[in-house]
Amino acid sequence: MLPYGRQSIDESDIEAVTEVLRGEFLTTGPAVAAFESELSRHTGGVPCVAVTSGTAALHVAYAAAGVGAGDEVVTSPLTFVATAATAALLGATVRFADVQPDTGNLDPGAAAALVTPRTKAVTAVDYAGHPADYDELRAVADSAGAVLIADSAHSLGAAYKDRPVGSLADLTTFSFFPTKTVTTAEGGAVAAADPACHARAARFRNHGLVREPGEQRDPGHGGWHQEVHAFGLNYRLPDVLCALGISQLRRLPRFSARRTELVARYDALLRDVPGLTTPARRAYVTPNWHLYPVRVHDGRRREVYDRMRAAGIGVQVNYIPAYWHPVFEDLGYRRGLCPEAESYYAEELSLPLFADLTDAQQDHVVETLTAILR
Ligand SMILES: *Cc1c(COP(=O)(O)O)cnc(C)c1O
């Protein structure tokens, strides 16, 4: 089955990993800081904290933002469930705001209608790799005294008004799952410009441990002493995987260029196919496409999904509205809450898109899809 997304691994990745395996550190060693510093070259210099997944990154970001019981988090339902689940796990109430019908990104107007004095965070999702409308969302977050968070699991390497993803929100999260633009197998990161926020994120990743004597409550014990001031978890990304990440980041410009090329080919090849809409794009945005989300009209999405799969093409659907998950339904969330996200979901189909996809494979996807729709 041709997958909708997959990693691109070459000999330089394999060498980078084996070099660490032959060395002294498997887990926290020099590759972690090196990876974080390489990553920050893609976030406009905003410092990063490497963690074990994109989900861990969201959990860390919410914790660093101080999200807890009694708080509200406003976010998009057109996302992987982790964007909302991690806030709910911290005790917050998730308020789902609807999306823009064309980009699938959080609609600033819908978010503005939901913020209250209890709103602790507004979390945008750069759906498919197309950055959300950050200037407007910043104003919404500021109006509520809330933190602006970007779930940029899809959009590492993208830019909004010439500002790189990672520098657009107070906290930005990334995922390095194999289908994402660069991979560390499992992995993620949080970018935070504010030093105090960055320090809270780094601490949460490592059990909340305070090692600096100057910051300890009772530092007189000896060199071994460490304290926990706020609970954290073990979300440390191992050296082995950070070495893979460094190697992958070297190829990020090439990955992005190939994804851009493939998207332009899809746009051109699918333009006149009936019953289909290709993804929208704002003029002031440079996306780094993670998904190629088409919309299949006339209620044919399921049929097209089944027939593409039967033909060996692993199309995907991204995403079921987060509040349709029974865990949210049991909390009282009802269908109909965000009509634009629901109609987006009803028509969405993600076509194969990854750096190693060949033109011939892409042509085959297009021909198969066109034959089904004509
Ligand atoms: C992939 C993804 C996540 C979760 O990342 P993992 O690394 O799989 O934990 C969160 N949000 C979005 C939008 C994602 O696509």
PDBQT file of the ligand as one rigid body, heavy atoms in Angstrom, charges set to zero:
ROOT
HETATM    1  C1  LIG A 401       0.960  14.309  15.021  1.00  0.00    +0.000 C 
HETATM    2  C2  LIG A 401       0.159  15.338  15.754  1.00  0.00    +0.000 A 
HETATM    3  C3  LIG A 401       0.164  15.472  17.155  1.00  0.00    +0.000 A 
HETATM    4  C4  LIG A 401       0.774  14.438  18.053  1.00  0.00    +0.000 C 
HETATM    5  O1  LIG A 401       2.097  14.178  17.792  1.00  0.00    +0.000 OA
HETATM    6  P1  LIG A 401       2.727  12.746  18.216  1.00  0.00    +0.000 P 
HETATM    7  O2  LIG A 401       4.176  12.957  17.975  1.00  0.00    +0.000 OA
HETATM    8  O3  LIG A 401       2.114  11.715  17.325  1.00  0.00    +0.000 OA
HETATM    9  O4  LIG A 401       2.401  12.534  19.653  1.00  0.00    +0.000 OA
HETATM   10  C5  LIG A 401      -0.505  16.536  17.716  1.00  0.00    +0.000 A 
HETATM   11  N1  LIG A 401      -1.168  17.429  16.977  1.00  0.00    +0.000 NA
HETATM   12  C6  LIG A 401      -1.228  17.327  15.634  1.00  0.00    +0.000 A 
HETATM   13  C7  LIG A 401      -1.969  18.357  14.862  1.00  0.00    +0.000 C 
HETATM   14  C8  LIG A 401      -0.586  16.272  14.994  1.00  0.00    +0.000 A 
HETATM   15  O5  LIG A 401      -0.678  16.148  13.662  1.00  0.00    +0.000 OA
ENDROOT
TORSDOF 0
